[in-house]
Amino acid sequence: MTETQTPCTAVSDADIFFPETTEQLALAQALCAQCPIAASCLDQALALGVTDGVWGGQLFERGRPVTDKRPPGRPRRAATAA
């Protein structure tokens, strides 16, 4: 598989890599898990300082890696206690 044949290039809607739901995130990460260049994709994203999206299977929001995406709704309790 060449770089032009990676799973992400076969997706008709690139918005899947900027997920709004946990289901979209799971789909994007599943595609990245099949990708032979996922590690270099993540390395490039880190080097370029990307702020949002799924890169090499890792979700970034506001420039930070996110380990789990919460569904829309109430904010975390710690966020409201301030």
Biopython code that builds the backbone (N, CA, C, O; Angstrom):
import numpy as np
from Bio.PDB.StructureBuilder import StructureBuilder

atoms = [
    (1, "MET", "N", (0.849, -1.176, 0.000)),
    (1, "MET", "CA", (0.000, 0.000, 0.000)),
    (1, "MET", "C", (0.893, 1.237, 0.000)),
    (1, "MET", "O", (1.778, 1.369, 0.845)),
    (2, "THR", "N", (0.663, 2.123, -0.931)),
    (2, "THR", "CA", (1.443, 3.353, -0.979)),
    (2, "THR", "C", (0.729, 4.437, -0.209)),
    (2, "THR", "O", (-0.413, 4.264, 0.217)),
    (3, "GLU", "N", (1.411, 5.568, -0.029)),
    (3, "GLU", "CA", (0.822, 6.666, 0.729)),
    (3, "GLU", "C", (-0.487, 7.137, 0.109)),
    (3, "GLU", "O", (-1.395, 7.562, 0.823)),
    (4, "THR", "N", (-0.591, 7.065, -1.226)),
    (4, "THR", "CA", (-1.824, 7.506, -1.873)),
    (4, "THR", "C", (-2.927, 6.460, -1.754)),
    (4, "THR", "O", (-4.061, 6.723, -2.155)),
    (5, "GLN", "N", (-2.624, 5.286, -1.215)),
    (5, "GLN", "CA", (-3.612, 4.230, -1.048)),
    (5, "GLN", "C", (-3.891, 3.945, 0.427)),
    (5, "GLN", "O", (-4.314, 2.841, 0.769)),
    (6, "THR", "N", (-3.669, 4.888, 1.274)),
    (6, "THR", "CA", (-3.911, 4.689, 2.699)),
    (6, "THR", "C", (-5.420, 4.713, 2.965)),
    (6, "THR", "O", (-6.175, 5.276, 2.172)),
    (7, "PRO", "N", (-5.863, 4.113, 4.060)),
    (7, "PRO", "CA", (-7.300, 4.063, 4.348)),
    (7, "PRO", "C", (-7.970, 5.444, 4.373)),
    (7, "PRO", "O", (-9.120, 5.578, 3.956)),
    (8, "CYS", "N", (-7.273, 6.450, 4.850)),
    (8, "CYS", "CA", (-7.891, 7.781, 4.936)),
    (8, "CYS", "C", (-8.193, 8.373, 3.562)),
    (8, "CYS", "O", (-9.118, 9.174, 3.427)),
    (9, "THR", "N", (-7.432, 7.994, 2.552)),
    (9, "THR", "CA", (-7.691, 8.538, 1.219)),
    (9, "THR", "C", (-8.892, 7.884, 0.549)),
    (9, "THR", "O", (-9.407, 8.404, -0.441)),
    (10, "ALA", "N", (-9.340, 6.752, 1.075)),
    (10, "ALA", "CA", (-10.506, 6.067, 0.511)),
    (10, "ALA", "C", (-11.818, 6.562, 1.116)),
    (10, "ALA", "O", (-12.894, 6.176, 0.659)),
    (11, "VAL", "N", (-11.741, 7.413, 2.140)),
    (11, "VAL", "CA", (-12.940, 7.916, 2.815)),
    (11, "VAL", "C", (-13.491, 9.101, 2.026)),
    (11, "VAL", "O", (-12.755, 10.026, 1.681)),
    (12, "SER", "N", (-14.787, 9.063, 1.748)),
    (12, "SER", "CA", (-15.387, 10.140, 0.957)),
    (12, "SER", "C", (-15.628, 11.406, 1.782)),
    (12, "SER", "O", (-15.714, 12.497, 1.218)),
    (13, "ASP", "N", (-15.737, 11.279, 3.100)),
    (13, "ASP", "CA", (-15.997, 12.429, 3.956)),
    (13, "ASP", "C", (-14.883, 12.566, 4.986)),
    (13, "ASP", "O", (-14.871, 11.857, 5.993)),
    (14, "ALA", "N", (-13.951, 13.476, 4.733)),
    (14, "ALA", "CA", (-12.801, 13.653, 5.633)),
    (14, "ALA", "C", (-13.203, 14.182, 7.004)),
    (14, "ALA", "O", (-12.388, 14.174, 7.926)),
    (15, "ASP", "N", (-14.441, 14.640, 7.155)),
    (15, "ASP", "CA", (-14.902, 15.113, 8.460)),
    (15, "ASP", "C", (-14.858, 14.011, 9.511)),
    (15, "ASP", "O", (-14.863, 14.301, 10.708)),
    (16, "ILE", "N", (-14.815, 12.760, 9.085)),
    (16, "ILE", "CA", (-14.739, 11.640, 10.025)),
    (16, "ILE", "C", (-13.479, 11.755, 10.890)),
    (16, "ILE", "O", (-13.436, 11.233, 12.004)),
    (17, "PHE", "N", (-12.462, 12.435, 10.375)),
    (17, "PHE", "CA", (-11.213, 12.598, 11.121)),
    (17, "PHE", "C", (-11.235, 13.833, 12.031)),
    (17, "PHE", "O", (-10.233, 14.179, 12.656)),
    (18, "PHE", "N", (-12.399, 14.484, 12.091)),
    (18, "PHE", "CA", (-12.644, 15.585, 13.014)),
    (18, "PHE", "C", (-13.955, 15.263, 13.727)),
    (18, "PHE", "O", (-14.959, 15.953, 13.555)),
    (19, "PRO", "N", (-13.923, 14.190, 14.539)),
    (19, "PRO", "CA", (-15.151, 13.587, 15.065)),
    (19, "PRO", "C", (-15.884, 14.453, 16.081)),
    (19, "PRO", "O", (-15.288, 15.161, 16.892)),
    (20, "GLU", "N", (-17.189, 14.361, 15.995)),
    (20, "GLU", "CA", (-18.049, 15.023, 16.976)),
    (20, "GLU", "C", (-18.680, 14.010, 17.922)),
    (20, "GLU", "O", (-19.199, 14.380, 18.975)),
    (21, "THR", "N", (-18.637, 12.729, 17.547)),
    (21, "THR", "CA", (-19.219, 11.688, 18.393)),
    (21, "THR", "C", (-18.178, 10.603, 18.656)),
    (21, "THR", "O", (-17.166, 10.504, 17.962)),
    (22, "THR", "N", (-18.453, 9.800, 19.671)),
    (22, "THR", "CA", (-17.537, 8.698, 19.976)),
    (22, "THR", "C", (-17.567, 7.650, 18.864)),
    (22, "THR", "O", (-16.573, 6.958, 18.640)),
    (23, "GLU", "N", (-18.689, 7.530, 18.171)),
    (23, "GLU", "CA", (-18.785, 6.578, 17.059)),
    (23, "GLU", "C", (-17.891, 7.009, 15.901)),
    (23, "GLU", "O", (-17.202, 6.182, 15.304)),
    (24, "GLN", "N", (-17.902, 8.305, 15.583)),
    (24, "GLN", "CA", (-17.030, 8.818, 14.526)),
    (24, "GLN", "C", (-15.563, 8.641, 14.905)),
    (24, "GLN", "O", (-14.736, 8.293, 14.061)),
    (25, "LEU", "N", (-15.245, 8.881, 16.167)),
    (25, "LEU", "CA", (-13.872, 8.687, 16.636)),
    (25, "LEU", "C", (-13.451, 7.237, 16.477)),
    (25, "LEU", "O", (-12.344, 6.957, 16.016)),
    (26, "ALA", "N", (-14.325, 6.314, 16.854)),
    (26, "ALA", "CA", (-14.001, 4.891, 16.737)),
    (26, "ALA", "C", (-13.758, 4.505, 15.286)),
    (26, "ALA", "O", (-12.857, 3.716, 15.000)),
    (27, "LEU", "N", (-14.547, 5.049, 14.368)),
    (27, "LEU", "CA", (-14.361, 4.749, 12.953)),
    (27, "LEU", "C", (-13.023, 5.287, 12.454)),
    (27, "LEU", "O", (-12.288, 4.588, 11.757)),
    (28, "ALA", "N", (-12.714, 6.518, 12.807)),
    (28, "ALA", "CA", (-11.436, 7.109, 12.382)),
    (28, "ALA", "C", (-10.258, 6.316, 12.937)),
    (28, "ALA", "O", (-9.296, 6.045, 12.218)),
    (29, "GLN", "N", (-10.330, 5.946, 14.201)),
    (29, "GLN", "CA", (-9.235, 5.187, 14.802)),
    (29, "GLN", "C", (-9.131, 3.793, 14.201)),
    (29, "GLN", "O", (-8.027, 3.260, 14.081)),
    (30, "ALA", "N", (-10.254, 3.191, 13.820)),
    (30, "ALA", "CA", (-10.218, 1.874, 13.173)),
    (30, "ALA", "C", (-9.532, 1.971, 11.813)),
    (30, "ALA", "O", (-8.773, 1.080, 11.432)),
    (31, "LEU", "N", (-9.797, 3.044, 11.090)),
    (31, "LEU", "CA", (-9.121, 3.236, 9.800)),
    (31, "LEU", "C", (-7.621, 3.430, 10.009)),
    (31, "LEU", "O", (-6.811, 2.872, 9.269)),
    (32, "CYS", "N", (-7.258, 4.211, 11.002)),
    (32, "CYS", "CA", (-5.843, 4.443, 11.279)),
    (32, "CYS", "C", (-5.142, 3.152, 11.721)),
    (32, "CYS", "O", (-3.964, 2.952, 11.425)),
    (33, "ALA", "N", (-5.860, 2.290, 12.419)),
    (33, "ALA", "CA", (-5.269, 1.034, 12.886)),
    (33, "ALA", "C", (-4.865, 0.138, 11.720)),
    (33, "ALA", "O", (-3.975, -0.700, 11.864)),
    (34, "GLN", "N", (-5.504, 0.306, 10.575)),
    (34, "GLN", "CA", (-5.188, -0.486, 9.382)),
    (34, "GLN", "C", (-4.091, 0.150, 8.532)),
    (34, "GLN", "O", (-3.625, -0.455, 7.567)),
    (35, "CYS", "N", (-3.685, 1.346, 8.878)),
    (35, "CYS", "CA", (-2.797, 2.127, 8.024)),
    (35, "CYS", "C", (-1.322, 1.803, 8.274)),
    (35, "CYS", "O", (-0.877, 1.788, 9.422)),
    (36, "PRO", "N", (-0.571, 1.546, 7.213)),
    (36, "PRO", "CA", (0.846, 1.234, 7.368)),
    (36, "PRO", "C", (1.713, 2.449, 7.717)),
    (36, "PRO", "O", (2.856, 2.290, 8.144)),
    (37, "ILE", "N", (1.182, 3.643, 7.539)),
    (37, "ILE", "CA", (1.982, 4.837, 7.851)),
    (37, "ILE", "C", (1.399, 5.627, 9.022)),
    (37, "ILE", "O", (1.679, 6.818, 9.160)),
    (38, "ALA", "N", (0.602, 4.989, 9.859)),
    (38, "ALA", "CA", (-0.030, 5.684, 10.983)),
    (38, "ALA", "C", (1.012, 6.324, 11.904)),
    (38, "ALA", "O", (0.818, 7.451, 12.359)),
    (39, "ALA", "N", (2.086, 5.639, 12.178)),
    (39, "ALA", "CA", (3.113, 6.185, 13.074)),
    (39, "ALA", "C", (3.751, 7.437, 12.478)),
    (39, "ALA", "O", (3.967, 8.413, 13.195)),
    (40, "SER", "N", (4.052, 7.427, 11.192)),
    (40, "SER", "CA", (4.645, 8.617, 10.590)),
    (40, "SER", "C", (3.618, 9.738, 10.459)),
    (40, "SER", "O", (3.980, 10.914, 10.509)),
    (41, "CYS", "N", (2.358, 9.393, 10.294)),
    (41, "CYS", "CA", (1.285, 10.394, 10.275)),
    (41, "CYS", "C", (1.227, 11.116, 11.617)),
    (41, "CYS", "O", (1.139, 12.343, 11.664)),
    (42, "LEU", "N", (1.275, 10.360, 12.696)),
    (42, "LEU", "CA", (1.271, 10.950, 14.035)),
    (42, "LEU", "C", (2.518, 11.790, 14.254)),
    (42, "LEU", "O", (2.433, 12.890, 14.800)),
    (43, "ASP", "N", (3.668, 11.290, 13.839)),
    (43, "ASP", "CA", (4.916, 12.046, 13.975)),
    (43, "ASP", "C", (4.832, 13.383, 13.244)),
    (43, "ASP", "O", (5.257, 14.411, 13.770)),
    (44, "GLN", "N", (4.286, 13.366, 12.036)),
    (44, "GLN", "CA", (4.146, 14.601, 11.246)),
    (44, "GLN", "C", (3.197, 15.572, 11.929)),
    (44, "GLN", "O", (3.464, 16.772, 11.977)),
    (45, "ALA", "N", (2.094, 15.062, 12.457)),
    (45, "ALA", "CA", (1.131, 15.921, 13.146)),
    (45, "ALA", "C", (1.781, 16.593, 14.350)),
    (45, "ALA", "O", (1.576, 17.783, 14.587)),
    (46, "LEU", "N", (2.561, 15.832, 15.106)),
    (46, "LEU", "CA", (3.258, 16.399, 16.259)),
    (46, "LEU", "C", (4.283, 17.436, 15.826)),
    (46, "LEU", "O", (4.406, 18.489, 16.450)),
    (47, "ALA", "N", (5.021, 17.141, 14.754)),
    (47, "ALA", "CA", (6.041, 18.065, 14.265)),
    (47, "ALA", "C", (5.426, 19.362, 13.744)),
    (47, "ALA", "O", (6.010, 20.437, 13.883)),
    (48, "LEU", "N", (4.248, 19.250, 13.145)),
    (48, "LEU", "CA", (3.588, 20.432, 12.578)),
    (48, "LEU", "C", (2.741, 21.186, 13.600)),
    (48, "LEU", "O", (2.292, 22.303, 13.340)),
    (49, "GLY", "N", (2.526, 20.578, 14.751)),
    (49, "GLY", "CA", (1.739, 21.230, 15.784)),
    (49, "GLY", "C", (0.255, 21.319, 15.463)),
    (49, "GLY", "O", (-0.382, 22.338, 15.728)),
    (50, "VAL", "N", (-0.294, 20.252, 14.892)),
    (50, "VAL", "CA", (-1.722, 20.267, 14.578)),
    (50, "VAL", "C", (-2.537, 20.501, 15.846)),
    (50, "VAL", "O", (-2.114, 20.142, 16.945)),
    (51, "THR", "N", (-3.697, 21.102, 15.680)),
    (51, "THR", "CA", (-4.501, 21.434, 16.849)),
    (51, "THR", "C", (-5.728, 20.542, 17.003)),
    (51, "THR", "O", (-6.211, 20.360, 18.120)),
    (52, "ASP", "N", (-6.235, 19.992, 15.927)),
    (52, "ASP", "CA", (-7.467, 19.211, 16.010)),
    (52, "ASP", "C", (-7.476, 18.075, 15.004)),
    (52, "ASP", "O", (-6.820, 18.137, 13.964)),
    (53, "GLY", "N", (-8.235, 17.032, 15.335)),
    (53, "GLY", "CA", (-8.436, 15.919, 14.418)),
    (53, "GLY", "C", (-7.763, 14.648, 14.885)),
    (53, "GLY", "O", (-7.065, 14.620, 15.898)),
    (54, "VAL", "N", (-7.991, 13.597, 14.119)),
    (54, "VAL", "CA", (-7.379, 12.297, 14.377)),
    (54, "VAL", "C", (-6.205, 12.136, 13.427)),
    (54, "VAL", "O", (-6.357, 12.211, 12.208)),
    (55, "TRP", "N", (-5.055, 11.918, 13.994)),
    (55, "TRP", "CA", (-3.819, 11.774, 13.218)),
    (55, "TRP", "C", (-3.087, 10.541, 13.720)),
    (55, "TRP", "O", (-2.722, 10.469, 14.893)),
    (56, "GLY", "N", (-2.871, 9.582, 12.848)),
    (56, "GLY", "CA", (-2.190, 8.350, 13.244)),
    (56, "GLY", "C", (-2.935, 7.616, 14.348)),
    (56, "GLY", "O", (-2.328, 6.883, 15.129)),
    (57, "GLY", "N", (-4.244, 7.808, 14.418)),
    (57, "GLY", "CA", (-5.054, 7.142, 15.430)),
    (57, "GLY", "C", (-5.206, 7.917, 16.727)),
    (57, "GLY", "O", (-5.950, 7.494, 17.611)),
    (58, "GLN", "N", (-4.519, 9.039, 16.859)),
    (58, "GLN", "CA", (-4.576, 9.850, 18.078)),
    (58, "GLN", "C", (-5.475, 11.064, 17.853)),
    (58, "GLN", "O", (-5.317, 11.783, 16.866)),
    (59, "LEU", "N", (-6.407, 11.290, 18.758)),
    (59, "LEU", "CA", (-7.285, 12.455, 18.689)),
    (59, "LEU", "C", (-6.615, 13.652, 19.349)),
    (59, "LEU", "O", (-6.088, 13.551, 20.457)),
    (60, "PHE", "N", (-6.639, 14.782, 18.660)),
    (60, "PHE", "CA", (-6.146, 16.042, 19.202)),
    (60, "PHE", "C", (-7.301, 17.026, 19.264)),
    (60, "PHE", "O", (-8.074, 17.144, 18.314)),
    (61, "GLU", "N", (-7.418, 17.732, 20.384)),
    (61, "GLU", "CA", (-8.367, 18.828, 20.527)),
    (61, "GLU", "C", (-7.642, 19.988, 21.175)),
    (61, "GLU", "O", (-7.024, 19.842, 22.229)),
    (62, "ARG", "N", (-7.723, 21.136, 20.536)),
    (62, "ARG", "CA", (-7.048, 22.345, 21.014)),
    (62, "ARG", "C", (-5.553, 22.123, 21.217)),
    (62, "ARG", "O", (-4.956, 22.654, 22.154)),
    (63, "GLY", "N", (-4.959, 21.335, 20.334)),
    (63, "GLY", "CA", (-3.521, 21.112, 20.371)),
    (63, "GLY", "C", (-3.032, 20.087, 21.373)),
    (63, "GLY", "O", (-1.827, 19.890, 21.525)),
    (64, "ARG", "N", (-3.968, 19.423, 22.064)),
    (64, "ARG", "CA", (-3.574, 18.431, 23.068)),
    (64, "ARG", "C", (-4.123, 17.064, 22.705)),
    (64, "ARG", "O", (-5.243, 16.949, 22.207)),
    (65, "PRO", "N", (-3.332, 16.025, 22.957)),
    (65, "PRO", "CA", (-3.849, 14.668, 22.748)),
    (65, "PRO", "C", (-4.995, 14.390, 23.724)),
    (65, "PRO", "O", (-4.927, 14.768, 24.894)),
    (66, "VAL", "N", (-6.027, 13.738, 23.245)),
    (66, "VAL", "CA", (-7.188, 13.393, 24.055)),
    (66, "VAL", "C", (-7.271, 11.874, 24.127)),
    (66, "VAL", "O", (-7.270, 11.199, 23.097)),
    (67, "THR", "N", (-7.341, 11.342, 25.333)),
    (67, "THR", "CA", (-7.373, 9.884, 25.479)),
    (67, "THR", "C", (-8.763, 9.310, 25.291)),
    (67, "THR", "O", (-8.903, 8.185, 24.812)),
    (68, "ASP", "N", (-9.795, 10.058, 25.655)),
    (68, "ASP", "CA", (-11.156, 9.581, 25.412)),
    (68, "ASP", "C", (-12.073, 10.771, 25.167)),
    (68, "ASP", "O", (-11.996, 11.785, 25.860)),
    (69, "LYS", "N", (-12.920, 10.631, 24.194)),
    (69, "LYS", "CA", (-13.830, 11.713, 23.835)),
    (69, "LYS", "C", (-15.142, 11.518, 24.576)),
    (69, "LYS", "O", (-15.771, 10.463, 24.502)),
    (70, "ARG", "N", (-15.535, 12.559, 25.291)),
    (70, "ARG", "CA", (-16.808, 12.518, 26.002)),
    (70, "ARG", "C", (-17.929, 12.906, 25.048)),
    (70, "ARG", "O", (-17.745, 13.757, 24.178)),
    (71, "PRO", "N", (-19.087, 12.282, 25.213)),
    (71, "PRO", "CA", (-20.222, 12.684, 24.392)),
    (71, "PRO", "C", (-20.681, 14.094, 24.785)),
    (71, "PRO", "O", (-20.423, 14.543, 25.902)),
    (72, "PRO", "N", (-21.362, 14.789, 23.868)),
    (72, "PRO", "CA", (-21.857, 16.120, 24.205)),
    (72, "PRO", "C", (-22.788, 16.059, 25.410)),
    (72, "PRO", "O", (-23.469, 15.056, 25.621)),
    (73, "GLY", "N", (-22.817, 17.108, 26.184)),
    (73, "GLY", "CA", (-23.684, 17.139, 27.362)),
    (73, "GLY", "C", (-23.068, 17.946, 28.466)),
    (73, "GLY", "O", (-22.358, 18.921, 28.223)),
    (74, "ARG", "N", (-23.341, 17.537, 29.676)),
    (74, "ARG", "CA", (-22.842, 18.257, 30.839)),
    (74, "ARG", "C", (-21.320, 18.230, 30.895)),
    (74, "ARG", "O", (-20.699, 17.231, 30.532)),
    (75, "PRO", "N", (-20.715, 19.336, 31.352)),
    (75, "PRO", "CA", (-19.255, 19.346, 31.511)),
    (75, "PRO", "C", (-18.844, 18.474, 32.691)),
    (75, "PRO", "O", (-19.674, 18.110, 33.524)),
    (76, "ARG", "N", (-17.581, 18.150, 32.754)),
    (76, "ARG", "CA", (-17.061, 17.376, 33.879)),
    (76, "ARG", "C", (-17.297, 18.136, 35.183)),
    (76, "ARG", "O", (-17.307, 19.367, 35.191)),
    (77, "ARG", "N", (-17.485, 17.418, 36.267)),
    (77, "ARG", "CA", (-17.749, 18.031, 37.570)),
    (77, "ARG", "C", (-16.618, 18.982, 37.968)),
    (77, "ARG", "O", (-16.895, 20.062, 38.490)),
    (78, "ALA", "N", (-15.367, 18.622, 37.740)),
    (78, "ALA", "CA", (-14.231, 19.456, 38.097)),
    (78, "ALA", "C", (-14.278, 20.781, 37.363)),
    (78, "ALA", "O", (-13.860, 21.803, 37.907)),
    (79, "ALA", "N", (-14.778, 20.782, 36.136)),
    (79, "ALA", "CA", (-14.852, 22.008, 35.345)),
    (79, "ALA", "C", (-15.903, 22.966, 35.900)),
    (79, "ALA", "O", (-15.761, 24.181, 35.754)),
    (80, "THR", "N", (-16.943, 22.448, 36.527)),
    (80, "THR", "CA", (-18.006, 23.309, 37.037)),
    (80, "THR", "C", (-17.748, 23.764, 38.470)),
    (80, "THR", "O", (-18.406, 24.687, 38.950)),
    (81, "ALA", "N", (-16.800, 23.128, 39.159)),
    (81, "ALA", "CA", (-16.539, 23.440, 40.555)),
    (81, "ALA", "C", (-15.726, 24.731, 40.729)),
    (81, "ALA", "O", (-15.656, 25.269, 41.834)),
    (82, "ALA", "N", (-15.124, 25.220, 39.671)),
    (82, "ALA", "CA", (-14.249, 26.390, 39.756)),
    (82, "ALA", "C", (-14.965, 27.668, 39.999)),
    (82, "ALA", "O", (-14.334, 28.722, 40.089)),
]
sb = StructureBuilder()
sb.init_structure("model")
sb.init_model(0)
sb.init_chain("A")
sb.init_seg("    ")
for serial, (resi, resn, name, xyz) in enumerate(atoms, 1):
    if name == "N":
        sb.init_residue(resn, " ", resi, " ")
    sb.init_atom(name, np.array(xyz, "f"), 0.0, 1.0, " ", f" {name:<3s}", serial, name[0])
structure = sb.get_structure()
